[in-house]
Amino acid sequence: MASTVDAGEIERFSRIAEEWWDENGKFAPLHRLNPARIGFIRDRVAAHFGRDPLAFGETGAGPLHGLQLLDIGCGGGLVCEPMARLGATVTGIDASERNIGVAHLHAERMGLSIDYYASTAESLRDQHQRFDVVLALEIVEHVADVDLFLACCAELVKPGGVLILSTLNRTTKAFAMAIVGAEYVMRWLPRGTHDWRKFLKPSEVSRGLRAAGLSVEELAGIIYSPITGRWRIDPHDLDVNYMLLAARPRS
């Protein structure tokens, strides 16, 4: 049976699972990236469902209240927890049981109710589960079967729902910055974290999602400023990191 799981990738991330919530550890780049991608998700999802992205009701319900959200490849829960605080009903899945253990423990400590499972996109698809929002962040470049993974992600989106995906572009600039720069010069990431040959061009991701019935609504780059030390969304620069928003028609 076809699978999206790359055992080598799962083992690599499982070995450092205890470091997920260490802002100065091996996942420090994701902590720095998080404000930009959380803002993108909040604003686009709120706009899609006609919500005020900054509104919290009198009961404390956030702008994503009532939406069922799935984070595929959730790792230690760095995105699941902010989504829960924004009001979404969150499910996080990861093929690494160690990652899920870390995520579950941290959510308990934070007093957050998040459903975590050691599972895969194809498993949830086969269970006919569907969600208003599906996230696939920094994972598609680590899977064994890209076409299967994209198809499964798409099938998990309810009619009228959205998928948000982020990954790395297969460009010379991405090789220089995401591998040479991040892994060897700046040492932000352990060497071998990424394989440039598995990076995906926006056209490749878009084609796979369209074939699975989704409409690609937006592509935006995420760029890093060495001056401010922060990441920001740039609609024009997709050369290295980028985010994609796709929607399933309501009928």
JOWORA-V280801 format. One record per run of one state. SS is the DSSP state (2 for helix, 1 for strand, 0 for the rest). FROM is the first residue (numbers start at 0). TO is the last residue. If there is no record, write none. Layout:
SS;FROM;TO, SS;FROM;TO
This chain:
0;0;5, 2;6;13, 0;14;15, 2;16;18, 0;19;26, 2;27;47, 0;48;66, 1;67;71, 0;72;78, 2;79;84, 0;85;87, 1;88;93, 0;94;95, 2;96;109, 0;110;113, 1;114;117, 0;118;119, 2;120;125, 0;126;129, 1;130;136, 0;137;138, 2;139;141, 0;142;144, 2;145;154, 0;155;155, 1;156;167, 0;168;170, 2;171;184, 0;185;194, 2;195;197, 0;198;200, 2;201;210, 0;211;212, 1;213;224, 0;225;228, 1;229;233, 0;234;239, 1;240;247, 0;248;250
